[in-house]
């Protein structure tokens, strides 16, 4: 098995990580973070599981990382992402695992966000000889296939000069995440939730000569956790895309690097099936948000007076040790660490870190 230096992986090391996961029949969780608490919890969870991991930020998560009080919202989305990346570069090696740094859904209106992060990345590359991020995502699935692929090609040309990878989306993942997408109408015709293999082949033909990329191919997956409805996961769609590219170009099995969006709440059997078709990355956000928040609610419920008074008005008991943010925020971090152990098990990555 390949061995890489612990820390943030980019360029050829990122490609090695992806190919090793696919060859080993496992995938990595991609966890959205919003601050140092959530980011550190993901690092801790991966180290505990001896698994590599993908850390990513949505545009809103990046803005929150910079601080909601920052007057320039666009600049906050850029600098928040940069700050999180620098934090990960500083600490990831110390946790002894390999980390992929990624940004999540960027639709047409967020193309300037991606380009601004690339400008920051180019400055970082000039100074350090490696990119700031491993990859970015461009989600133009709501646009025409022509616009989608032309813009992806344009952005990938810029990224490939730094050895970065681009994640694209074909077909529409249901649900809404940080203003990208829309709430799922479970009674509607959701045929667009299923990617067409012909579109995937077109993307492969256009982007392969330019650089490294992955495809978030939709097979009925949705953001969030929805009650059972008319939307059904159909992982076999992924296999059809892989088979078409393999047959057309006479490649080895599973030539595409596939991504599973909307992983929270998914059936474990279908997760395993999707991974067998070349999925190396599964996004998980809704479940980790709940795992972070639930312990805080429990802690407050167990110590209600500590969140109303500094000192008990009846017996004078000081509550500083309870309302110290480190108490409940640490409980929240442990919640994420615990939930991610389940994700590492589901994806088969536990104990398989390539860090050496």
Secondary structure, DSSP 8 states (H G I E B T S, - for coil): ---B-SEE--HHHHHHHHHHHHHHT--EEEEE--SHHHHHHHHHHHHHHT--EEEEE-HHHHHHHH-TT-S-HHHHHHHHHHHHHHHHHHHGGGGTSEEEEEE----GGGHHHHHHHHHHHHHHHHHHSS-S-SEEEE--TTS-HHHHHHHHHHHHHHHHTTT-EEEEEES--BEEETTEEE---TTS--GGGB--HHHHHHHHHHHTTT--EEEEE-BS-BSS---S-S----THHHHHHHHHHHHHHT--S--S-EEE---TT--HHHHHHHHHTTEEEEEE-HHHHHHHHHHHHHHHHHTGGGGT-SB-TTT--B-HHHH-HHHHHHHHHHHHHHHHHHHHHHHT-TT---B-
